[in-house]
Every structure is written in C-alpha cells, then in structure tokens.
Amino acid sequence: MHPTPSAPIFRSIAERAVLVEFGTVLDQAAHDAVLRLDQALAAQPFVGFREAIPAFVNLLVEFDPVTTDHPTTIAHLRGLLTAQTTARAQPAQREVLVCYDADLAPDLVAVAQATGLTPEAVINAHLSGDYAVFMYGFAPGYAYLGGVPEVIRLDRKPSPLRGVAAGSVIIAGAQCLVTTLLMPTGWWIIGRSPTRILTDDTARPFLFDVGDKVRFRRIRRAEYEAEQ
C-alpha cells in the first residue's frame, strides 16, 4: 500500500536526517502535504533543526546529531502533522519570459513532429501549462516545474546534448525547467528565456520558492535581446 498524505513514512537517513515520504509517484496532493509540513516546520522548528529540503513527494529534514536524534525529530514532525488545521500559504505567482525563435529552440520542430502538432501549436500548448515549482536539484537554480500539458509530453532523448546554453527552456515528461548554466541535457529545448533565475542576492539566491506558481509569457526577439 502506498503512503498517503495522511499516513507518511518516516525514514532515518544516516545519523543526521529524517526523510518524510508522502507518496511514491508524482502527485499534487502528496506535494501539497510536503509543502504544508515544510511551512509548519519553518514556523515551529525543533531544537537542533538545521534545514528542510522539499522534493516532489518527500521532505528531507536535517538536524544536529549532537543536539537531537531521529526519534525526537520524528516525534516533532508527527506532532506538526497532527496539529495541521489550515491549508498551506497561497503560492507566489512568477512570470518567465520565453522566446521561441528557431535558433533559440532547436528541438521545437522535433517536438512538433513527435506529437503530431505544428510548432505554433507546441508553443501554445507550452504557454497554456499550469506550472508549479516542485523542487530544486541537479545544478544551482535548477527549478523543476510540473505542469507540462499532456499533448507535448515526451520522454527524454536517447542521449544528452553537450553545451546547452543557460536560459534554455527545456521539457521532458510532465516537467519543464529553465537552465541556469552551460550544461548538457537530454531534455527537449523549445525556447530561451532572458529571465534571471539566479538573482545574485545572498538572502534570496533563486527567483522561485518551492511551491511557487509559474506562468510563461512569449516575447519576440527584440524584447529577448533587450532583456539580455
């Protein structure tokens, strides 16, 4: 039986963390439970708490093993779950600009061919997605967004491409991401964004928080160049 948001699984990780699992597959209800617990823990931390790292359906809670231990941490987390009576805070709305010109979207035609759509229909589908930030991972500022419409969902490419430019808008399956560094990727590159995800602000290094809602807005080449 899979764990549900009302009956999470607690796993002790090494000597300094607890993983709280609300599910085994990407599920919005499970992710909402992750965010609620993350927010509750931020409001009511325990002695020895260090950091909480939310992901798709689990929350990693790190603690100081000199100050506390796994059973104490799990007891605190269970108490927070039992005490929860309100929905999580309203997520912030973020806008990301994207240009779909051919040289900035080298896989747009391939995605159109694979899905049986025109390139313009792929663009419209991408813009219509209901995106939310599910987690950060892989590289600094790599915010994994869920919400890619079914009609343009494709598996990753058989092999990755090296040297993909920062700002590339890439999709694979139900996920979308805006790259922040020159990196390889096996995802489909369908546009380029001038929106800065890395903020250079030490207090807030990334544009998004996990749980934020994201909307893409199409721009023309002149606006893209002006934003660089």
Beta strands, then each sheet from edge to edge (+ up, - down):
strand 1: 9-13
strand 2: 17-21
strand 3: 49-54
strand 4: 58-63
strand 5: 93-98
strand 6: 131-136
strand 7: 143-146
strand 8: 161-164
strand 9: 168-172
strand 10: 175-178
strand 11: 183-185
strand 12: 188-192
strand 13: 213-218
sheet 1: 1+ 2- 4+ 3-
sheet 2: 5+ 13+ 6- 7+ 10- 9+ 12-
sheet 3: 8+ 11-
end
